[in-house]
Amino acid sequence: MFELLKNMIKEEWRIYASFFGNVNFALFSFMMVLLSFGASLFIPVFQILMPLEQIALIVHYMFVLFGLSTGAFGLFGREVMNRRFGQASLLAYSSRSLPVSERKIFLNFFIKDIIYYFFLWILPFITGYFLASKIFSINAGSALLLLLTTTLSFMIGLSVAFFLSTIYVHSKKLLYVIIFFSAAVLLTASNHTVLGFFELLPSFSFFFHPSVDNLISSLFIIIILSAISVFFLKIDYPQNKRKFKNSFKSLSIRLKSSKYNYFISKDILDLNRSEGGIGKIIFSFLFPMAIIWVFILIFSKFIPELNFLIVFSIFLGIISSTIYNWLTEYDLFNSYSFLPVRVSTLIKSKVDGYMLINIVPLILLILVSLGTKQYAYFFSALFCFLSISLYSLSINIYLAGLHPNIMLCNPWTLLKYLFSIFPILLILIFMSIINHIYLIISLVLIPVSFYIIKAGCKKWDNKKQISF
């Protein structure tokens, strides 16, 4: 078992190191230390705005969300690997060719994720906090305790994701029922006792009240959900052919208003026929937005000047830009290399597809404005959403081209992305506090975004594309 685990860790490293080189990828963790150190220096400022307990609550749920996103591989990873790395023989999919049981592979994969991301993300994050704590003379023991509790939070998120992936394989309807029921509970809690409800996270409770009971509660959730996932594991290899009617032509006609209608039609059909369909795009930003909803409620409780709808629209614009990541998930330029097609053609087609699917988060914004009854702020929120959404997309295209999911793992690319986005966010949030009418100036980002997209297309036309 140890040999399999060791080789899985090596395999994970080599996949990313093959794109950026060993040194560049190793620097990713160093960059996380610096970012965490810089953010930790502002803890005294945050403490003026809200209690330390609420800051810790946000940090712990960030790691729960991180665990959930990492574990989402269980839902969509098999298809991604088959379509993007089909020529590679990965250990996670070797149970049919090697004398290794599927359960053993799954258990090793779960442990590998914990070890790998502990050293890649969690430990660097806490190291940055530890270095900053020396400046403020904070007890070093708190850093060690935070290392334990954030690791537990990550493992809870990871085990929940694997548990949901197991339910998904057995019954998609049951998974949808669980998701909608959880959303209903979340909305109910947010309207009544939001803080008390989310403070029930046992790893968070353990941070402020270290006890055997809280530790056992955290481990109980992790072990039970993981055990169920392993015991009821089902690796589905469909024997029947999936058949679809030819809808490419009719879809292309409907999208004829775009000069890239054929490319957009292909992307939509790819998404619709892939595992999870277009629904996975919707859920990929609905869950993060639910977490951000909670964070905004916490912040607005201690900073009354913050307008919920406007801040929500800003973060909705950021999250919606991940639609572009999904549109590029399965498509490789290698498939078009023998055709008279340029990289810029594909990028522009995916921008058009992005605009089309971006109607979904726009509808979400309208529903939230109706639900919160903040009608007076709707147009300011709309301006922010449209501007930030397009601006985030343009930065993504310029820095990562057709490979945002891979290129943003490069520490230098990620750093450029963060420094291009977050100053704009802070400026807009600050302007909303002064007067929401001033947010009309955010529309300046739209022509700037189109200029950046144009520059990005020119840049990637002249660069050799990544091959897998």
PyMOL commands that set and color helices and strands:
alter all, ss='L'
color gray80, all
select helices_A, chain A and resi 2-20+22-40+43-49+52-71+73-84+91-93+102-135+140-170+172-191+194-198+202-208+212-231+248-254+261-273+279-302+308-320+322-327+333-336+343-357+359-372+375-400+404-407+411-434+436-461
alter helices_A, ss='H'
color red, helices_A
deselect
rebuild
show_as cartoon
